[in-house]
Amino acid sequence: CAIMAVIPSHIMRSVAGSLDNEAVGVPAIAATFYFWVRSLRDKGSWPYGLLAGLAYVYLVYAWGGYIFVLNMIAGHAGCLCATGHFTVNLQKSYSLFYVIGTAGAITLPIVKWKPLRDMEHLAAMIAFFGLHYFGILELFRLGYIPGFKKMKKSEFHRFRLNACLYTGVAIVALGASVLPEDLVGPLSARVRGLFVAHTKTGNPLVDSVAEHQATSPAMYQIYFHWVFYLFPAGALLVLVSTTHVSKLLNRGKQTRDEAKYFVLCLTAVAYYFSQRMSRLVLLFAFPASICAGVAVGTALDWSAQQLVSDEAKADSDDEEEEDEKEAKTPSKKSKDTATTPAETPVATPQKDGGEDDAETKSKKKKLPKKKAAVSVGGGLTGVLGALVFLAVGYAGWVFFEHCHGLAVRMSDPQIIGTAWTKAGDRVILDDYREAYWWLRDNTAEDARVLSWWDYGYQINGLANRTTLADGNTWNHEHIALIGKCLMSPEEEGWKIIRHLADYVLVWSSQHIGSGSGDDLMKCPHMARIGGSVFKDMDPKRYYINKQGISQAIFDSVLYKLHSFRLSESVPEVTYFEEAYTSSHNMVRIFAVKDVDEESKDFCKTHREYPPALKPIIAKAKAFDQKAHWGQAR
């Protein structure tokens, strides 16, 4: 817990200034994992599966990364079955989690029936039916099925293997011959991006996100520090402590195997995914912190044992043995009660000094036990123990200072930055907040704002205004329409925008010398995304090189709103009116002229595009995930 509380890879998305969906999703992930593992602790813990399901539903509503959590729990359940840890408790717990979680996920409009149709949800469904199938096989093992006797362990293993093999072949054959080909949808581009190169998912929307690139080694050093070098040792210690490995090492049976296997599975999967996509280092923070904690705890336990003297250890061991003997030996009173007259011992004369010996023994018995004195152990092992304590303390201090320094920088609000003038004066760049609050204070409550998708949630949260895209990328075709609006020539784009929005907001940070977040730099991505659905757009016409921008970008709605009045080469804007420009020209807001009120009223009561846009929507061709698999952008 101490490591998890400060590690940068965790707090990078969970700090208050993050303003991202992960800030809400991270606690939901932690809660789901905790309740799931807690539900497997003992036979009476399965009701915790209900809480795991509820936490999962909350995660579905908060963040699209719920797919990882769902498959992680399903994979863990499958791992337990494969390693011989199937129990009725596992069956009950997973059933509660899956039924409640799936029922809750279906209620989210954007998800709908995906849990029952999409390929990335398929493993969870297979795990659900598989566990119930294993439960039925347990009835055969116990002899509850007529015609079957109670089976031995080896017999049942052969029986279960054959049953699973024949049933699996039958299900595959039946499914291939009866079910329609399009019943199960393809893997989403985001999921495909975990298994193919960043630029070959075939989806220009996913490829456009910088955080989907592979993680560099330097990023692990920054966001994990010592933890990155400790987690392999901790994972190895967890593996050694499992029952199967302990038997090979003659260490006896262990406990809590379910939790240990979950840590191992989570570590392996999260580390792989974190390598494939830089934003997923967030998910690796969970298992990395656990494994590092195991490694550090084991080192401190060993050091503590070396710092206790051999005499103290021996006294402690003798005391434990005496306590065990006393617990096993009946009391004197019970012996006397059980002794018959015939069994009464006959007194024998003592030898010289016998009385003294008897008195000495009785005194020894009456003396209270001495507590083992703890003293510092000597020798080489004692010195090594002390050095390990010092090393852990020093490394912990360095780790905390590193985490604290990053936390200070990451805790700054994302929408507020700093810059320095040529004279060295510090300037606060508060343009984004200013623009959002201007929208909040100077526009109608039912005003609609068109902007690029990746900061729409900021407008929702800070301006309290409706946006056409709120940071969610599930609807590829809708974001493609926004790309078409912004990349089309002014008049053509306005003819679409007037039916959808009242204002257009663009980021223009390039005007202060910073290209970070500037919408102009995103134009090629907008064109590729728009062109993937609207074939009348040619993405090759939209490019930026050393010579400048292409003519297609120069004529676009976005460029005109981005640079109007700030660049002499940009002509007057005809169909939009400048409403607000922030103090450092980083954000610009334009009012749409001649908004179609009929379309606006239609959108208030219908969850679809207005009829006036039907000719435009008719030209759209839904993006085919299968057709673009593995294509480089």
N, C-alpha and C positions, 0 to 999 in steps of 0.2 A: 504493500500500500504506500509506503514511504517513497519508493522509486516511482510508482505510477503517478503520484501526486505532483511530481516536479519534472518528469522527463519531458523534454521539448516536443518529441514526436506526438505526445498526447495533448499537451496544452496548446499546441499550434492551432488546433481547431476548437478547443473548448473554452478559450478565454472569452470574457464578456465582449471584447471589441471585435471578435471574429466576424460577426454578422454573416454567418454562413450556416447552411442546413446541418453541417456536421456538428456544430456547437450543440445542437439539440439531439442529434443522432448518437453521439458518443455515449452519453449516459444511458440511452435506451439499449445500446449494444451491451454495455457492461451489465445492466440489469437482466437482460435476456440470458446472457451467458451464466450469470451467477445463479439465477433461479433454476436454470436447466441442470447445472452441476449439483446444486443443492437437492434437487428432486431425486437424485440417484444415490444419495448418501446411505440410506437404509430402506428397509421394507415399507416403513410408514411415511416415507418422504415424497411419494409420488404426487400428492396434491400440489406440490410446488410447481408441477408442470403447468397448472392453470395460470399461475403468476408469470411463468415464462411466456405463455401464449399471449397474455395481455401486454406484457412489455414488448413483445414482437409486433403486435398490432400498432402500438404507439410508434415503434420504429418505422413501420411501413408508411405511416402518415407523415413522418418527419424527414425521411431520407431514402433515396433510391437504392442505397447500399444494403438494403434489407436482404437482397438475394444472397449475399455472402453469409450472413448470419443463418439464414434458412438452410443453406447447403452445408454449412459447417456443423450444425446440429444433426442434420440427416446423415452426414458422413461419419460423425462420431457414433451415432447409433449403429450404423453398419459396421464400424470398426469393432465395437463391443461384441456384436454377434459373431464376427469373423474370428475373434480371439477367445470365444467360448464364454463370454460374460453376459449372455442373454438371460434376462430374468423377467418375471411377470411385472416387477416394479418398473423396469425399463419400458415394457410395452404400455403400461398405464400412463406413465409420465409422457412418453412421446405422443401417445394418442391425444392426451389433453392439449399438449402444445400445438400439435398439427391442426386439430379440428378447430380450436379457438382461434389460432393464428390465421388459418386460411379463411375462416368465416369472417373475421375482421378485415382481412386484406381485400376481400371481394367487395366490401362496402365502399372502398375508395374508388371514385369514378374512373380515374386514370388507370387503375389496375384491373378492375372488373373481373373477367374470367381468366386472366393470365395464369393464376396459380393452378388452374386445371388444364391449361392448354400449352403454355410456353415450355420450351425445352429446359430452360434454366430452373424451372420449378419441378421438373420431372423426378429428380433424385429424391426430393422430399416425399413425393407421392409413393414412389417405389419403396422407400423406407417404411412408410406407414403400413402399406399392405404386407410388406415383407415381415415386419414384426408380428403382425397378426397371424401370418402363416407359420412363423416360428412358434407362436403360442399354441396353434393347433397341433403342431408336431410334438410339443411337450405333453399333450394329452395322450399321444401314442406312447411316449416314453414311460409315462406313469401307469399305463395299462387301463386308462379310462375308456378307450375305444373298444367296443366289442370285437373279439377275435384277435386282440393283441395283448400279449403279456408284458409285464414290466421289464424294460430293457436295461442291460448293463451299459455303462458309459461307452465302451468301445463299440458295442452293437448299435447304440443310438447314433453315434457319429457316422457310421456307415449308412444307416437308414436315412438320416437327415441329408447327407451328401447326395445320395441317389434321388431322394424326393425333390430336392432343390434343382438338381440337374434336369430331371424329366419335366418338372413344372416349368422351368425357365424356357426350355426348348418349345414346349407346347404354347406358352404365352407369346413367344416371338413369332412362331409360325401362324398362330391365330391372328395376331395383330397385323402381320404383313399381308395376310389374305383378305381380311375383313375391313379393317379400319381405313378410312380415306387418307391419301397422302398428306393433305394439308391440315389434318386434324391437330397435329402438334406443330407449333410455330418454330422458326429457327432461333438460334442463339442471337441475342441482341448484340449490336456492335460494341457496346461497352464490355460485355463479357468476352466477345471474340478478341478484343484488344488485349486481354490477359494472356492470350496464347499465340498471337501473331505479332509482327512488328507494328510499332505505333502508327506508321503511315499506311498500313495494309489492311486495316479493318474493312475497307470498302465504303465506310461512312464518313463523308467529309465533315459532318457535324462533330463526330467523336474525334476525328483526326485534328480538328482545329483547336482542341483544348490543350494548352501547354502542360497541364498537370498530368496528362495521360502519357507523357514520355517516360522512358525508363529512368530508374533512379541511379544517380551517380554515387560512387563510393564516398565522395566527400560529404554527401547529404547524410549518409549513415553516421559519419563522424560528428556532424553538427547536431543532429537530432537525437542521437542515442548515446554518444560519448562512450564512457566505460562499459555501458550496458551491452553494446554491440559485441564486445570482446568477451563478456561474461556469459552471455546467454547460451553459447554452445556447451559450456561446462555444466550449466544448470540443467539443460535439456538431457545431457548424458546421465546426470545424477537421477533425474526423474525416471529415465528409461531403466536404469539399473535397479531402481526401487520397485518396479512392477513385478508381479508374481511370476510371470513366465521367465524373465531374465534372472530373478532371484533364485529360482529353482536350478537354473543352469550353473549359478555361482554358489550353490549350496547355502543360501542365506535364509531359507525358509519362506513360508507364505507371508505375503504383505497385505496391507489393507488399502482401501480407497483407490482401487485400480481404475474405476470409472473416471474419477477426476484426473488421474495421472495420464490416462490415454487421451483425455480431452486436451490437456495442456500440450501433449506431444503432437496431436493432430493440428491444433490451432497454430503451434509454432511453425510446423513445416509448411502449412498452406499459406499462412499470413506472410511468412518470409518470402516465399515464391512470388506472391502477388505484389509485395512491396518492391521487389526487384523489377517487376514488369511495368508498374505505374507509380510515379512519384507520390501522388496524393495518398496512396494506400500505405505509406509508412505509418499513418495514423492507426491502421488496424494491427500492425505489427507491434505497436507499443504495448498491447495487452500481454501477449505471451513473452515478449522480451523482458518485461518487468518481472513477471513471475519467475522465469528461469534465472535471471540475474539474482533475484532475491533468494532462490534456492542455493545458488552457488555461494553467495556471501554468507548466508546463514550456516551452511555446512562448514565453511572455513572458520567462522567464529565459534561454532560448537567444538571443532577440533582444537582450536587454540585454547578454549576454556579448559578442556580436558588436560592439555599439556601443562597448564599453569597450576593445576592441583597436584600436590605432592603425592608420591606413591603411597606413603603411610596413610594419608587421608583417604586415598582411594581404597586401600586395603581395609581400613576400619569401616568405611562405608559399605564395602562388599560384605564384610563379616556381619555387620549389623543387619543387612538385608537377609543374609542366610539364617541368622537367628530368628528373625521375625517370621520367616517362612516355616522354620521348624516348629515354633510355638503355635503357629496357625494350624499346623498339621497334627500336633500332639494334643491329646485330650487333657483337660485341666485335672489337677490333683483331686479336687472335690469329686469330680465325676468318676475318677478311678476308685476312690474310697467307697463311693456309693455302690459301684459295681462289683466290689470284691466280696466274695463269700467267706465264711469262717474257715472253710477248708483251705482257702487260698491265702490265709493270713500268713505272712512270712514269719519264720522262727528267728528270734534274736540270737546272734552269735557273739561270742566275746571278741572285744577289740584287742588288737595288738598294742604294744606300748606306743603311746602317743596317738592312739586311735581316736581318743576323745578330742584331742586338740585338732586332729585333721577334720573331724566331723564339725567341730565348731567353726573352723576356718572355712569349710565348704558352705556352711549355712550362712556365714557372714557374706561370703562372696555372692550368694544367691540374693541376699537382701540388699546388697549395694545397688544403687540406681545405675542404669547404663550411661556410659559416657558418650556424648555426641562426638561424632568424628570431627576433628579440627581441620579446617581448611587452611592450608598453607601453600605458599608458592612453591611449585615444583622446580627442581633444579635440572642441570644437565643441558644437553644440546636441544632436546625437544622443548624444554621450558623456554629457552631463549627464542627458538623458532616460533613458539606460540605467542610470545610477547611481540616479536617482529611482525607477525601476521596481524595482530590487533592494531599495531601502529600503522601498518600499511593500509589496512581497511579504513581506519579513521582518516588518514591523510587523503586517500583516494575519494572517500565520501565527501570530504570538504571541497576538494577540487571539482567534483561532480556537481555539488550543490551550487558553487559559485558560477559554474558554466551555465547551469539551468536557470539560475536567477538572472544572470545577465541577458539571456535570450528571452526570458519571461517579461522582463521590463520592456524590451523592444516589441515583442509580439502583443503585449497588452494595449499598445496604442491602438485607437480605433482605426480600422482600415481606410475609412473615408477621409481621414484627416492626416495630412502629411506635413513635412517640414522641408524647407529649402534655405539656401544661403545666398545672399546677394554678393556682388563682386567686392563690396566693401567688407564682407564678412558678417553682415547682420543676419540674424536668424528670422525666417519668415514662416508663419503658420499658413498652410494651404488648406483652407476650410471650404473650398468651392463646392464640393459634392454635397455636404450637409446644407450649405446655403441654398443650393438649387432645389434640393428636396423640400426644404422648408418653404421656399418660395411657392412651389407647387401646392403645398399644404395650405398656405395662407391666402393664395391669390387665384385659385381655380375652383370651379364648382365641385361639389362632393362626388358628382357622377362623371367627372372628367376622366377620359381615357388617354393613356400615354403610350405612344409607340416608341420603343427603344430596342436596342439589341438585347438578346436574351440573357446574357451573363450578369447583368446587374439589375434586372427587373425586380428581384426580391428586395433590393434596397429601396426602390421607389415605393413598393408596397408597404414596407415597414416604417420608413421615415416620412414619406409624403402622404401615406394613407390614400393612395390613388390607384385605380385599376390600371394594370399594364397588360399589354398583349402577350408578353412572355415573362414569367416570374423566376427564371433561372432553372426551370425544369426542361430537360431536353428529351422527354419521352415522345413528344409529338413532333416528329421530324418534318412532316409536311407543313405544319403551321409555322415553324421557324423558317422553313424555306420560303413561305409567303412573305414573311417579314424581310428576308434577304432580298426578295424580288422588289418589294416596296422601296427599300433603301438604295438598291443598285440600279433601278430604272431611271431613265431621264426624268426631269422634274415633272413635266405634265403627265407622263404615263404613270409615274409613281403616285402623284397626287390623286389621280382618278381612283386608285385603290384605297389610299389612306383615308380619304374623306368619308368612306363608308365604315371605317374601323376605329378611328382615333380623333381626338380633339387637339392633341399636342404631340410634337415629336421632340425627343430629347436625345442629344448626342454628346459624347465625351470628346473634348478637343484639347487634351493636355499638351499636344505638340506645340501649341502656341507659347508655352513657357519653356520650351526646350526639352520636354520630357515626352518620349513616345510610349511610355508605360500606360497601358489602358486606352490609348487613343483609338477611336473608332476607325480612323483612316487606315491604320495598320491592319485592321481586320477585314478590309474590303475584299481581298482575294478569297478569304474564307467565306464571306457572305455570298459571293458570286458562285463559288463551288457548291455551297449548300442549296442556294436557290436553283442553280442549274441542274441539280440532281433530281428535282421534281418538275420544274418548268423548263421544258426542252427548248423553248424559244430564247433562253439565256445561254450564251456561250461563255463559260468561265475563262477561257483563254484570252478573252478581250480585256479582262480586269487584272492588271498586274502593276507592281511597283518595282522599279529597278534604280540603278544609280543615276539614270537620266531623269527620273521623276515618275509621274503617274501616267497611266494610259489615258487615252481620250475617253474611253467608256467610263472610267472612274471620274474624270473631270466633269462629265455631263450628268453624273448621278445626283440623286436627291441628297444623299449623305454628304458628298463633298461640298455641295453648295451651302448646306446648312452648317457644315463644319467650318468653312472659311469665308463665308459671306461677311463683307465689311472689314475683315481682318487680312484679306489678301486682295491686292489690286486686280489680279487676273480673274477674279470671280465676278460674273455679272450680277445684276439685280435679281433677287428672288421674286418670282411672280405669284406663286400659289401658296406661299407660306409667309407669315409675318413674325418678325423677331419679337419675342415676348420677354426674354430674360437672358442675360449673359453674365456669368459669375465674375467676381472681382478680378480673377487672374485668367479669365478666358478659358477655363478648363471645362466648363459645362455650358451648353447653349440649349435654349428651349424656344421652339417656334410654334405658334398657333396655326392650325390648319384652317385655311380660308374655305368658306362655303361648305361647312360640314353637312352631310346629308342627315337631317333629323329623322327622316322616316327609317333609315337603316339603323340609326342609334336606338330608336324606340323598339325596333324589331329585336335587336341584340339584347335588350333588357329583359325580354320575355321568352327568348329562345336561346338554346345552347348550340347555335350554329351560325354560319355566315349569312349575312343578309341576302335576299334574292338578287339585289343589284350586282353582286359579285359572282353570280352563277357562271357567266361566260368565262371569267378568269379561272375559277375553280375547275371548270370543265377541262381546261388545258393542262391541269396538273396530272402527273402520273405518279402514283404512290411509289415511294422508294422501295425497291426490292432488296431486302437484306441478303437473300441467297445469291442473287445475280452478281453482287459486287464483292463477294467474299474474296479476300486476299488481293484485291486490286490496289495498287499503289496510287496515291493521289497525285 
